[in-house]
Amino acid sequence: MLTTLKSVLTKANEGNYAVGAFNTNNLEITQAIIQAAVETKSPVIIQTSEGAVEYAGMEYLKALVLVAAQAPVPVAFHLDHGKNLEVVKQAIDSGYTSVMYDGSALPEVENLKNTQQVVAWAKEKGVSVEAEIGAIAGIEDFVSVADQDAHLTNPEKALEFARATKCDALAIAIGTAHGAFKFKSETILDFERLKKIKELTKMPLVLHGASGIPAELVARAQVGADKLGDGERLTGAHGVSDEAIKKAVSLGINKINVDSDLRIAFTVALRETLLNDHKTFDPRKLLGPSRELMKALVKHKMELFGSAGRA
C-alpha cells in the first residue's frame, strides 16, 4: 500500500527500528525490493536518485513503484538526493510520496531557505520531506563530496535546522560515505554525535552511505576476473559493518539508504550467469538470477534493520 515517509518513519521512531530505503533503476531491482518486503512483512522505502530519473525517466519509475505499492505492505515512494529544485518540484507534483532535498553542499543559509521552500511545496500535496545537514563523503550518481570537504553534523545546528524547516526526517553525517570504498578497514562512525543529535531532535534520523559491501559478494565478483579482465572492479572495497548498523539503529537511526549493495549483487549474479552459461541470450534468464540475489540481500537488510514483521 502506498504511504508517506512520515508515516513509516514515525512508527520506526516510536518502535526504535529502521526502515530500509532501497534505490531502484529498473524492473528487476524493483521486483527484488518489493518481493523481499512482502516475504519479510516489512515496510519499505523505494527510492530513485536524480541519476535514475535521468536514466529511466520519472514516469517509467513511477509506474514501476506504483505497481509494487499494490503489495500488502507499506511502501513509500521517495526521491533520493534531490539537488535540483526543479526535479524535486516535479517529483512532488508527479506522485512521489516523499522527497529528499539535499542542499548540504550549499552555504547553510541557502540550504535552509531552499529546504523551507521544498517543505512548503510538499505540504500542499501531503508529501513528506527529508532534509540533510552535514555532507556525506564519497561518490554515487550525482552526489560527489571529497573526503577532505566532508563535514560531520553539528548536533545543535541540527536541532535549529529541523525546527526552522519543519522537515519530517533529517539525514545526518556521522562518518559514512557513498559508494563501495567507504573505509580502509573497520567501520568508524561517530556514535556519540548520533546519540547527541537524537537526544536533541527526537525526530527520525537518516543514515546515507550505509551499504555493507559484503565481503562474500566482493569475493564472488573477483571469480573469473581473469576471463573478463575486470579484476579491479571492487578491489579494496569496504562498507559499513552489520554491527555498526545495529548500534546506529539502537541510537536512533530510522531510515537507512542502500544502493551500492544492490549494484554489487546485480553485477555478481549477472557475471556468474554469463561465465557459467555460454548459450543463453534471453535477457529474462540473464537477469533473473540478479533479481534473486538482490532479493536475498534486501531480506537480510530488513532483518538487520529490525523492520521485518512490522508491516
C-alpha positions in Angstrom: 0.0 0.0 0.0 1.3 3.4 -0.9 2.1 5.6 2.1 4.3 8.5 3.1 7.8 8.6 4.5 6.4 10.4 7.6 4.0 7.5 8.3 6.6 4.7 8.2 9.3 6.7 10.0 7.0 7.9 12.8 6.3 4.2 13.6 10.0 3.4 13.3 11.0 6.2 15.6 8.4 5.0 18.2 9.5 1.4 17.8 13.2 2.0 17.7 13.9 0.3 14.4 14.9 1.5 10.9 13.2 1.1 7.5 15.4 0.4 4.5 15.4 2.8 1.6 16.5 0.9 -1.5 17.4 2.6 -4.8 15.9 1.3 -8.0 16.7 1.9 -11.6 14.7 -0.8 -13.4 12.1 -3.6 -13.2 14.3 -6.4 -11.7 15.6 -4.2 -8.8 12.0 -3.0 -8.0 10.7 -6.6 -8.0 13.6 -7.7 -5.7 12.8 -4.9 -3.2 9.1 -5.4 -3.0 9.2 -9.3 -3.0 11.7 -9.1 -0.1 9.3 -6.7 1.8 6.3 -9.0 1.3 8.2 -12.1 2.3 9.6 -10.4 5.5 6.4 -8.5 6.2 8.4 -5.2 6.3 7.6 -1.6 5.5 9.8 -0.4 2.7 11.0 2.8 1.0 11.6 2.5 -2.7 13.6 5.5 -3.9 15.0 6.9 -7.1 18.0 9.2 -7.4 18.3 12.0 -9.9 20.6 9.8 -11.9 17.9 7.1 -12.0 15.4 9.7 -13.2 17.8 10.7 -16.0 18.4 7.1 -17.0 14.9 5.6 -16.9 12.6 8.6 -16.8 10.4 9.7 -13.8 7.2 8.4 -15.3 8.6 4.9 -16.0 10.0 4.7 -12.5 6.7 5.9 -11.1 4.8 3.2 -13.0 7.1 0.5 -11.6 6.8 1.7 -8.0 3.0 2.3 -8.1 2.6 -1.3 -9.2 4.9 -2.5 -6.5 2.9 -0.5 -4.0 -0.1 -2.6 -4.6 1.6 -5.2 -2.3 0.2 -5.7 1.2 3.0 -3.8 3.0 3.6 0.0 3.5 5.6 1.4 0.5 6.9 5.0 0.5 7.9 6.3 -2.9 10.9 8.6 -2.4 13.2 10.9 -4.3 16.8 10.4 -3.1 19.3 13.3 -3.0 17.2 15.8 -4.9 19.6 18.7 -5.5 17.9 20.3 -8.5 14.8 22.2 -7.2 13.0 21.7 -10.5 13.4 17.9 -10.2 12.3 18.0 -6.6 9.2 20.0 -7.5 8.5 17.7 -10.4 8.6 14.7 -8.1 6.2 16.3 -5.6 3.8 17.1 -8.4 4.0 13.7 -10.2 3.1 11.4 -7.3 6.1 10.7 -5.1 5.0 10.4 -1.5 8.3 11.9 -0.2 11.3 13.7 -1.4 14.7 14.5 -0.1 16.1 17.9 -0.7 19.9 17.8 -0.4 21.4 21.3 0.0 24.2 20.1 2.2 26.9 21.3 -0.1 25.4 24.8 -0.2 26.0 27.6 2.4 23.9 27.0 5.5 21.6 29.9 4.8 20.9 28.8 1.3 20.3 25.2 2.3 17.8 26.4 5.0 15.9 28.7 2.6 15.7 26.0 -0.2 14.6 23.3 2.3 11.8 25.6 3.6 10.6 26.1 0.0 10.5 22.4 -0.6 8.6 21.8 2.6 6.1 24.4 1.6 5.6 22.8 -1.8 5.4 19.3 -0.3 2.9 20.3 2.4 0.4 21.4 -0.2 0.4 17.8 -1.7 0.7 15.8 1.6 4.2 14.8 0.7 6.9 14.1 3.3 10.3 15.8 3.2 13.8 14.6 4.2 16.5 17.2 4.5 20.2 17.0 5.1 22.6 18.9 7.3 26.3 17.8 7.1 27.8 16.3 3.9 28.2 12.6 3.3 31.6 11.8 1.7 32.0 9.7 -1.4 30.6 9.5 -5.0 27.3 8.0 -6.1 25.2 9.1 -9.1 25.1 12.9 -9.0 26.4 13.1 -5.4 30.1 13.8 -5.0 31.8 15.0 -1.9 35.6 14.7 -1.5 36.7 13.3 1.9 38.6 16.4 2.9 35.5 18.5 2.2 33.0 16.3 4.1 31.9 17.7 7.5 30.0 16.0 10.3 26.7 17.2 11.5 26.7 19.6 14.5 24.0 18.5 17.0 22.9 22.0 18.0 22.7 23.1 14.4 20.8 20.0 13.5 18.1 21.0 16.1 18.0 24.5 14.8 17.7 23.4 11.2 15.0 20.8 12.0 12.9 23.4 13.9 13.3 26.1 11.2 12.5 23.8 8.2 9.9 21.5 9.9 11.2 18.6 7.8 9.9 15.2 8.6 13.3 13.4 8.6 16.9 14.6 8.9 19.9 13.0 7.1 23.0 13.4 9.2 26.7 12.9 8.6 28.4 10.7 11.2 31.2 9.2 9.1 29.6 7.1 6.4 30.4 7.5 2.7 28.7 6.9 -0.6 30.0 4.3 -3.0 31.8 1.0 -2.4 35.0 2.4 -0.9 33.9 3.8 2.5 36.7 2.7 4.9 40.2 1.3 4.6 39.3 -1.5 7.0 37.0 -1.4 10.0 33.9 0.8 10.3 34.5 4.1 12.1 31.3 6.1 13.0 30.8 8.9 15.4 28.1 7.2 17.7 28.4 9.9 20.4 27.5 12.5 17.8 24.5 10.4 16.7 23.3 10.0 20.3 23.5 13.7 20.9 21.6 14.6 17.8 18.8 12.1 18.6 18.6 13.4 22.2 18.2 16.9 21.0 15.9 16.4 17.9 13.9 13.3 18.9 13.0 13.0 15.3 13.5 10.3 12.6 17.2 10.3 11.5 18.6 9.0 8.3 21.9 7.2 7.5 23.2 7.6 4.0 26.2 5.8 2.6 25.3 2.8 4.7 25.8 -0.2 2.3 27.7 -3.1 3.9 29.7 -4.1 0.7 29.6 -7.8 1.8 33.0 -9.4 1.6 31.4 -12.6 0.3 29.9 -10.7 -2.7 33.1 -8.8 -3.4 35.0 -12.2 -3.4 32.4 -13.6 -5.8 32.8 -10.6 -8.1 36.5 -11.5 -8.4 35.9 -15.0 -9.6 36.6 -15.3 -13.3 38.1 -11.9 -13.4 41.0 -13.3 -15.5 38.5 -14.2 -18.2 36.6 -10.9 -18.1 39.6 -8.7 -17.4 37.7 -6.8 -14.6 39.7 -7.8 -11.5 40.0 -4.2 -10.4 36.2 -3.6 -10.2 35.9 -3.9 -6.4 39.4 -4.3 -5.1 39.8 -2.7 -1.7 36.1 -2.1 -1.2 34.8 -1.8 2.4 31.4 -0.9 3.7 29.6 -0.4 7.0 29.6 -3.5 9.2 26.4 -5.1 10.4 27.5 -4.5 14.0 27.8 -0.7 13.3 24.4 -0.7 11.7 22.8 -2.4 14.7 24.4 0.1 17.0 23.3 3.1 14.9 19.7 1.8 14.9 19.8 1.4 18.6 20.9 5.0 19.0 18.1 6.4 16.8 18.6 5.9 13.1 15.2 5.2 11.5 15.9 5.2 7.7 18.9 3.5 6.1 19.8 4.0 2.5 21.1 1.1 0.4 22.3 1.4 -3.2 25.8 0.1 -3.7 25.0 -3.3 -2.2 22.2 -3.7 -4.8 24.5 -2.8 -7.6 27.1 -5.3 -6.4 24.6 -8.1 -6.1 23.2 -7.3 -9.5 26.6 -7.4 -11.1 27.8 -10.5 -9.3 24.8 -12.6 -10.4 25.0 -11.3 -13.9 28.7 -12.1 -14.2 28.2 -15.6 -12.8 25.4 -16.3 -15.2 27.4 -15.1 -18.2 30.5 -17.0 -17.1 28.7 -20.3 -16.4 26.1 -20.3 -19.2 27.6 -19.7 -22.7 24.4 -20.4 -24.6 21.7 -18.2 -23.0 20.8 -14.9 -24.7 17.3 -14.5 -23.2 17.5 -11.3 -21.0 15.0 -12.8 -18.6 17.2 -15.7 -17.9 20.3 -13.5 -17.7 18.7 -11.0 -15.3 16.6 -13.4 -13.2 19.5 -14.6 -11.0 20.4 -10.9 -10.3 16.8 -10.3 -9.1 17.0 -13.3 -6.7 20.4 -12.4 -5.3 19.2 -8.8 -4.7 16.1 -10.1 -3.0 18.1 -12.2 -0.6 20.3 -9.2 0.2 17.2 -6.9 0.8 15.7 -9.5 3.1 18.9 -9.6 5.2 18.8 -5.9 5.5 15.2 -5.8 6.7 16.0 -8.3 9.4 19.1 -6.4 10.3 17.3 -3.0 10.5 14.5 -4.5 12.7 11.7 -3.7 10.2 10.9 -7.3 9.4 7.4 -8.2 10.8 6.5 -4.5 11.3 4.1 -4.2 8.3 
